[in-house]
Amino acid sequence: MEKSMKRLGSWLIIALFAIMLAACNDSDSSGENADPADEVTSGEGAAMEDFEAGDSFQSTEPLTISTLFSDHPNYPLEDDWLFFEALEEKANVTLDITSVPMSDYTEKRSLLISSGDAPYVIPKTYPGEETQFVASGAILPISDYVELMPNYQKRVAEWEIDPFLENLRQQDGKYYVLPGVHENVWPDYSLAVRTDILEELNLEEPTTWEEVEEMLVAMKEAYPNIYPFNDRFQFNSTLNIAASGFDTMAGWGLGSMLSYQEDTDEFIFAPATEEYRQLVEYFSGLIEQDLLDPESVTQEDEPAIEKFTSGESFVINTNAQTLEQYRTTMNETLGEDNYSIKKIMVPGGPAGQLMAGSKLENGIMFSAQMADDPNFEAILQFIDWLLYSDEGSEFAKWGVEGETYSKDDAGDYQLADHITFRGMNPDGEEDLQIDYGFSQGNWAYGGPTELLHSMFTEEEVEFQNQMVDTKELVLPDPPIPYDATQLEQSSLLSTPLKDTVEQNTLRFIVGDRSMEEWDAYVEQLESQNMQGYVDLANQVYQDSK
């Protein structure tokens, strides 16, 4: 009997060892193609169990998250902002902030990431800025973990964000910046026009660039001693908004200078095309007729703003916020009842009423070290709630209901009487951004169109609706997924080309170079290996398909 028990014990040990070995082999096998998100145990650390889209997030234990912070000079960081206090109360989250002045943010962010000292959360990152950090492995491939973010996934699916996400993907097919997402493309910049002058001259608001020229001609005839159009942003914003109507890219939107042609399934060099020439020639013609001040392409913003707000010009580039700033100044310089201005719909061009744009906004990078933190899933749940849930988006923009805002029976928002923001409640003695920390650029990203419009004036909502109703949206070009070596080669080729394009674009416009020299300009680009730059892009694009 004793021998039988010993024999049975031996067999039990062998069997148990075999079971353990098989389990290890199964684990190794399944891990070969496992999703990295599967390695994060659900509910681990401070994460909520069964966290779903629409759920309010509250950490299961006090959670401190390290984050970089871009400190804006117009609403400098305050430790006692209600934003932070409410986050602790609502979400059980404290932010451990490394604050950097906005002017130094890009440089300081690079130093922190390169040294391995970056906080876990790195907001205010614009698409493309993350590329330099990918090869080192210092930042997280966040696309591997978005299945832990149900609110984000819901918005991506319902708002058809995927075509825009493609341009975030790196050569490995992953993306490393988690973007703010909008329900619709949000156009912001256009032309501000003195509508009292239009009324005086019996003119309609222009809807095309041809009509803009006709308007400027009429203004010049009535006021021969001024340039009716004097621009800011060194003309880069106006070139950008005009480019879509000319079926090209320019100014702030020049980017890679490569434009995808669907009919040939290839990229071309946009600044060497006939469409780009037509754009440049149009604005060159305005300067030739003394309709556009040639200083527009070189001057700082202040002189342009001063001329417009003092009545020395009638047209200038603007966005919703700067429009209100113009009005504040003009109320003092011209008198509140002595002028009227409006942000008109972006004019259409020879290619039609087209609107380029993205549903993405700047977003967040994450330190790769965060993946090893036991609260990794909880941090992603918090970010998912704050940036992508209806509740979080409302909180980030409007603050705390009953303290900073209220809602009427129709669901419309109203700031508390003592709070002002972007022209709302102008007599309020405190500001929603400056004094409370809401609607600031580190955390208030994207969101539903209705929520976005809730912070707009009726005038701005009308502009947005007019753009959406009138314009045809141009979808983004497909990505060109360079690897690190190819990206370096592309950058070396593109840098001198871009310098040539930008310098000569302005020279053509102001008349320092005749439009008759356009062919010579294209030959100059060719001598700088423009074709090699285009060929590299097309090779990478075709190889990635």
WOHUHU-V442603 format. One record per residue. N is the residue number from 1. RES is the residue in three letters. NEAR is the number of other ideal C-beta (glycine too) atoms within 8 Angstrom. Layout:
n=N res=RES near=NEAR
n=N res=RES near=NEAR
//
This chain:
n=1 res=MET near=4
n=2 res=GLU near=5
n=3 res=LYS near=6
n=4 res=SER near=7
n=5 res=MET near=8
n=6 res=LYS near=8
n=7 res=ARG near=8
n=8 res=LEU near=8
n=9 res=GLY near=8
n=10 res=SER near=8
n=11 res=TRP near=8
n=12 res=LEU near=8
n=13 res=ILE near=8
n=14 res=ILE near=8
n=15 res=ALA near=8
n=16 res=LEU near=8
n=17 res=PHE near=8
n=18 res=ALA near=8
n=19 res=ILE near=8
n=20 res=MET near=8
n=21 res=LEU near=8
n=22 res=ALA near=8
n=23 res=ALA near=8
n=24 res=CYS near=8
n=25 res=ASN near=8
n=26 res=ASP near=8
n=27 res=SER near=8
n=28 res=ASP near=8
n=29 res=SER near=7
n=30 res=SER near=8
n=31 res=GLY near=7
n=32 res=GLU near=6
n=33 res=ASN near=4
n=34 res=ALA near=8
n=35 res=ASP near=6
n=36 res=PRO near=10
n=37 res=ALA near=10
n=38 res=ASP near=6
n=39 res=GLU near=5
n=40 res=VAL near=11
n=41 res=THR near=5
n=42 res=SER near=7
n=43 res=GLY near=7
n=44 res=GLU near=10
n=45 res=GLY near=10
n=46 res=ALA near=10
n=47 res=ALA near=14
n=48 res=MET near=12
n=49 res=GLU near=6
n=50 res=ASP near=4
n=51 res=PHE near=10
n=52 res=GLU near=6
n=53 res=ALA near=8
n=54 res=GLY near=7
n=55 res=ASP near=9
n=56 res=SER near=6
n=57 res=PHE near=14
n=58 res=GLN near=8
n=59 res=SER near=14
n=60 res=THR near=8
n=61 res=GLU near=7
n=62 res=PRO near=7
n=63 res=LEU near=14
n=64 res=THR near=8
n=65 res=ILE near=12
n=66 res=SER near=9
n=67 res=THR near=14
n=68 res=LEU near=15
n=69 res=PHE near=11
n=70 res=SER near=11
n=71 res=ASP near=10
n=72 res=HIS near=9
n=73 res=PRO near=7
n=74 res=ASN near=6
n=75 res=TYR near=8
n=76 res=PRO near=8
n=77 res=LEU near=9
n=78 res=GLU near=7
n=79 res=ASP near=5
n=80 res=ASP near=5
n=81 res=TRP near=11
n=82 res=LEU near=12
n=83 res=PHE near=12
n=84 res=PHE near=12
n=85 res=GLU near=9
n=86 res=ALA near=11
n=87 res=LEU near=11
n=88 res=GLU near=10
n=89 res=GLU near=6
n=90 res=LYS near=9
n=91 res=ALA near=13
n=92 res=ASN near=11
n=93 res=VAL near=11
n=94 res=THR near=10
n=95 res=LEU near=10
n=96 res=ASP near=9
n=97 res=ILE near=8
n=98 res=THR near=10
n=99 res=SER near=7
n=100 res=VAL near=12
n=101 res=PRO near=8
n=102 res=MET near=9
n=103 res=SER near=5
n=104 res=ASP near=8
n=105 res=TYR near=12
n=106 res=THR near=7
n=107 res=GLU near=7
n=108 res=LYS near=9
n=109 res=ARG near=13
n=110 res=SER near=9
n=111 res=LEU near=8
n=112 res=LEU near=12
n=113 res=ILE near=14
n=114 res=SER near=9
n=115 res=SER near=7
n=116 res=GLY near=7
n=117 res=ASP near=4
n=118 res=ALA near=12
n=119 res=PRO near=11
n=120 res=TYR near=12
n=121 res=VAL near=14
n=122 res=ILE near=15
n=123 res=PRO near=13
n=124 res=LYS near=10
n=125 res=THR near=13
n=126 res=TYR near=6
n=127 res=PRO near=12
n=128 res=GLY near=5
n=129 res=GLU near=9
n=130 res=GLU near=12
n=131 res=THR near=8
n=132 res=GLN near=6
n=133 res=PHE near=12
n=134 res=VAL near=12
n=135 res=ALA near=5
n=136 res=SER near=6
n=137 res=GLY near=6
n=138 res=ALA near=10
n=139 res=ILE near=14
n=140 res=LEU near=12
n=141 res=PRO near=11
n=142 res=ILE near=13
n=143 res=SER near=9
n=144 res=ASP near=10
n=145 res=TYR near=14
n=146 res=VAL near=12
n=147 res=GLU near=7
n=148 res=LEU near=10
n=149 res=MET near=13
n=150 res=PRO near=9
n=151 res=ASN near=14
n=152 res=TYR near=13
n=153 res=GLN near=11
n=154 res=LYS near=10
n=155 res=ARG near=12
n=156 res=VAL near=12
n=157 res=ALA near=8
n=158 res=GLU near=6
n=159 res=TRP near=11
n=160 res=GLU near=6
n=161 res=ILE near=12
n=162 res=ASP near=7
n=163 res=PRO near=8
n=164 res=PHE near=11
n=165 res=LEU near=12
n=166 res=GLU near=10
n=167 res=ASN near=10
n=168 res=LEU near=12
n=169 res=ARG near=11
n=170 res=GLN near=10
n=171 res=GLN near=9
n=172 res=ASP near=6
n=173 res=GLY near=6
n=174 res=LYS near=9
n=175 res=TYR near=10
n=176 res=TYR near=14
n=177 res=VAL near=13
n=178 res=LEU near=11
n=179 res=PRO near=13
n=180 res=GLY near=11
n=181 res=VAL near=15
n=182 res=HIS near=14
n=183 res=GLU near=10
n=184 res=ASN near=8
n=185 res=VAL near=10
n=186 res=TRP near=8
n=187 res=PRO near=12
n=188 res=ASP near=5
n=189 res=TYR near=10
n=190 res=SER near=13
n=191 res=LEU near=13
n=192 res=ALA near=15
n=193 res=VAL near=14
n=194 res=ARG near=10
n=195 res=THR near=10
n=196 res=ASP near=9
n=197 res=ILE near=12
n=198 res=LEU near=12
n=199 res=GLU near=9
n=200 res=GLU near=7
n=201 res=LEU near=9
n=202 res=ASN near=4
n=203 res=LEU near=9
n=204 res=GLU near=5
n=205 res=GLU near=10
n=206 res=PRO near=12
n=207 res=THR near=8
n=208 res=THR near=10
n=209 res=TRP near=12
n=210 res=GLU near=6
n=211 res=GLU near=11
n=212 res=VAL near=11
n=213 res=GLU near=12
n=214 res=GLU near=9
n=215 res=MET near=12
n=216 res=LEU near=15
n=217 res=VAL near=10
n=218 res=ALA near=10
n=219 res=MET near=14
n=220 res=LYS near=13
n=221 res=GLU near=7
n=222 res=ALA near=9
n=223 res=TYR near=9
n=224 res=PRO near=6
n=225 res=ASN near=3
n=226 res=ILE near=9
n=227 res=TYR near=9
n=228 res=PRO near=12
n=229 res=PHE near=14
n=230 res=ASN near=15
n=231 res=ASP near=14
n=232 res=ARG near=11
n=233 res=PHE near=10
n=234 res=GLN near=9
n=235 res=PHE near=13
n=236 res=ASN near=9
n=237 res=SER near=12
n=238 res=THR near=13
n=239 res=LEU near=15
n=240 res=ASN near=14
n=241 res=ILE near=13
n=242 res=ALA near=16
n=243 res=ALA near=14
n=244 res=SER near=13
n=245 res=GLY near=16
n=246 res=PHE near=14
n=247 res=ASP near=9
n=248 res=THR near=12
n=249 res=MET near=11
n=250 res=ALA near=13
n=251 res=GLY near=12
n=252 res=TRP near=8
n=253 res=GLY near=10
n=254 res=LEU near=12
n=255 res=GLY near=6
n=256 res=SER near=6
n=257 res=MET near=13
n=258 res=LEU near=13
n=259 res=SER near=12
n=260 res=TYR near=8
n=261 res=GLN near=9
n=262 res=GLU near=5
n=263 res=ASP near=4
n=264 res=THR near=5
n=265 res=ASP near=5
n=266 res=GLU near=8
n=267 res=PHE near=13
n=268 res=ILE near=10
n=269 res=PHE near=14
n=270 res=ALA near=12
n=271 res=PRO near=12
n=272 res=ALA near=9
n=273 res=THR near=11
n=274 res=GLU near=5
n=275 res=GLU near=12
n=276 res=TYR near=13
n=277 res=ARG near=10
n=278 res=GLN near=10
n=279 res=LEU near=15
n=280 res=VAL near=12
n=281 res=GLU near=10
n=282 res=TYR near=12
n=283 res=PHE near=14
n=284 res=SER near=13
n=285 res=GLY near=9
n=286 res=LEU near=12
n=287 res=ILE near=13
n=288 res=GLU near=7
n=289 res=GLN near=9
n=290 res=ASP near=7
n=291 res=LEU near=13
n=292 res=LEU near=13
n=293 res=ASP near=10
n=294 res=PRO near=8
n=295 res=GLU near=9
n=296 res=SER near=14
n=297 res=VAL near=11
n=298 res=THR near=6
n=299 res=GLN near=10
n=300 res=GLU near=6
n=301 res=ASP near=8
n=302 res=GLU near=6
n=303 res=PRO near=9
n=304 res=ALA near=16
n=305 res=ILE near=12
n=306 res=GLU near=9
n=307 res=LYS near=11
n=308 res=PHE near=14
n=309 res=THR near=11
n=310 res=SER near=8
n=311 res=GLY near=7
n=312 res=GLU near=8
n=313 res=SER near=14
n=314 res=PHE near=11
n=315 res=VAL near=14
n=316 res=ILE near=14
n=317 res=ASN near=12
n=318 res=THR near=12
n=319 res=ASN near=9
n=320 res=ALA near=13
n=321 res=GLN near=7
n=322 res=THR near=9
n=323 res=LEU near=12
n=324 res=GLU near=11
n=325 res=GLN near=8
n=326 res=TYR near=15
n=327 res=ARG near=9
n=328 res=THR near=8
n=329 res=THR near=10
n=330 res=MET near=11
n=331 res=ASN near=9
n=332 res=GLU near=6
n=333 res=THR near=9
n=334 res=LEU near=10
n=335 res=GLY near=7
n=336 res=GLU near=4
n=337 res=ASP near=3
n=338 res=ASN near=6
n=339 res=TYR near=9
n=340 res=SER near=7
n=341 res=ILE near=12
n=342 res=LYS near=9
n=343 res=LYS near=13
n=344 res=ILE near=11
n=345 res=MET near=10
n=346 res=VAL near=15
n=347 res=PRO near=14
n=348 res=GLY near=10
n=349 res=GLY near=14
n=350 res=PRO near=8
n=351 res=ALA near=9
n=352 res=GLY near=8
n=353 res=GLN near=9
n=354 res=LEU near=13
n=355 res=MET near=13
n=356 res=ALA near=9
n=357 res=GLY near=9
n=358 res=SER near=7
n=359 res=LYS near=11
n=360 res=LEU near=14
n=361 res=GLU near=10
n=362 res=ASN near=11
n=363 res=GLY near=13
n=364 res=ILE near=12
n=365 res=MET near=15
n=366 res=PHE near=12
n=367 res=SER near=14
n=368 res=ALA near=9
n=369 res=GLN near=8
n=370 res=MET near=12
n=371 res=ALA near=9
n=372 res=ASP near=5
n=373 res=ASP near=10
n=374 res=PRO near=5
n=375 res=ASN near=11
n=376 res=PHE near=13
n=377 res=GLU near=14
n=378 res=ALA near=14
n=379 res=ILE near=14
n=380 res=LEU near=11
n=381 res=GLN near=14
n=382 res=PHE near=14
n=383 res=ILE near=12
n=384 res=ASP near=16
n=385 res=TRP near=15
n=386 res=LEU near=13
n=387 res=LEU near=17
n=388 res=TYR near=14
n=389 res=SER near=14
n=390 res=ASP near=8
n=391 res=GLU near=9
n=392 res=GLY near=13
n=393 res=SER near=15
n=394 res=GLU near=9
n=395 res=PHE near=13
n=396 res=ALA near=12
n=397 res=LYS near=13
n=398 res=TRP near=13
n=399 res=GLY near=14
n=400 res=VAL near=9
n=401 res=GLU near=9
n=402 res=GLY near=4
n=403 res=GLU near=8
n=404 res=THR near=13
n=405 res=TYR near=13
n=406 res=SER near=8
n=407 res=LYS near=8
n=408 res=ASP near=7
n=409 res=ASP near=3
n=410 res=ALA near=4
n=411 res=GLY near=5
n=412 res=ASP near=7
n=413 res=TYR near=9
n=414 res=GLN near=8
n=415 res=LEU near=13
n=416 res=ALA near=11
n=417 res=ASP near=6
n=418 res=HIS near=6
n=419 res=ILE near=15
n=420 res=THR near=12
n=421 res=PHE near=13
n=422 res=ARG near=8
n=423 res=GLY near=6
n=424 res=MET near=9
n=425 res=ASN near=10
n=426 res=PRO near=6
n=427 res=ASP near=5
n=428 res=GLY near=13
n=429 res=GLU near=5
n=430 res=GLU near=10
n=431 res=ASP near=11
n=432 res=LEU near=15
n=433 res=GLN near=12
n=434 res=ILE near=9
n=435 res=ASP near=10
n=436 res=TYR near=14
n=437 res=GLY near=12
n=438 res=PHE near=15
n=439 res=SER near=10
n=440 res=GLN near=11
n=441 res=GLY near=8
n=442 res=ASN near=9
n=443 res=TRP near=10
n=444 res=ALA near=10
n=445 res=TYR near=12
n=446 res=GLY near=11
n=447 res=GLY near=10
n=448 res=PRO near=8
n=449 res=THR near=9
n=450 res=GLU near=6
n=451 res=LEU near=12
n=452 res=LEU near=12
n=453 res=HIS near=10
n=454 res=SER near=10
n=455 res=MET near=12
n=456 res=PHE near=10
n=457 res=THR near=10
n=458 res=GLU near=6
n=459 res=GLU near=8
n=460 res=GLU near=11
n=461 res=VAL near=10
n=462 res=GLU near=8
n=463 res=PHE near=12
n=464 res=GLN near=13
n=465 res=ASN near=8
n=466 res=GLN near=9
n=467 res=MET near=12
n=468 res=VAL near=9
n=469 res=ASP near=6
n=470 res=THR near=7
n=471 res=LYS near=11
n=472 res=GLU near=7
n=473 res=LEU near=8
n=474 res=VAL near=9
n=475 res=LEU near=4
n=476 res=PRO near=9
n=477 res=ASP near=8
n=478 res=PRO near=8
n=479 res=PRO near=9
n=480 res=ILE near=11
n=481 res=PRO near=10
n=482 res=TYR near=9
n=483 res=ASP near=7
n=484 res=ALA near=9
n=485 res=THR near=6
n=486 res=GLN near=11
n=487 res=LEU near=11
n=488 res=GLU near=8
n=489 res=GLN near=9
n=490 res=SER near=12
n=491 res=SER near=8
n=492 res=LEU near=7
n=493 res=LEU near=12
n=494 res=SER near=11
n=495 res=THR near=8
n=496 res=PRO near=8
n=497 res=LEU near=15
n=498 res=LYS near=10
n=499 res=ASP near=8
n=500 res=THR near=12
n=501 res=VAL near=12
n=502 res=GLU near=9
n=503 res=GLN near=8
n=504 res=ASN near=11
n=505 res=THR near=12
n=506 res=LEU near=12
n=507 res=ARG near=9
n=508 res=PHE near=16
n=509 res=ILE near=12
n=510 res=VAL near=10
n=511 res=GLY near=10
n=512 res=ASP near=6
n=513 res=ARG near=9
n=514 res=SER near=6
n=515 res=MET near=10
n=516 res=GLU near=4
n=517 res=GLU near=8
n=518 res=TRP near=9
n=519 res=ASP near=6
n=520 res=ALA near=7
n=521 res=TYR near=12
n=522 res=VAL near=9
n=523 res=GLU near=8
n=524 res=GLN near=10
n=525 res=LEU near=14
n=526 res=GLU near=9
n=527 res=SER near=6
n=528 res=GLN near=9
n=529 res=ASN near=9
n=530 res=MET near=11
n=531 res=GLN near=7
n=532 res=GLY near=8
n=533 res=TYR near=13
n=534 res=VAL near=12
n=535 res=ASP near=8
n=536 res=LEU near=12
n=537 res=ALA near=13
n=538 res=ASN near=10
n=539 res=GLN near=8
n=540 res=VAL near=12
n=541 res=TYR near=12
n=542 res=GLN near=7
n=543 res=ASP near=6
n=544 res=SER near=8
n=545 res=LYS near=4
//
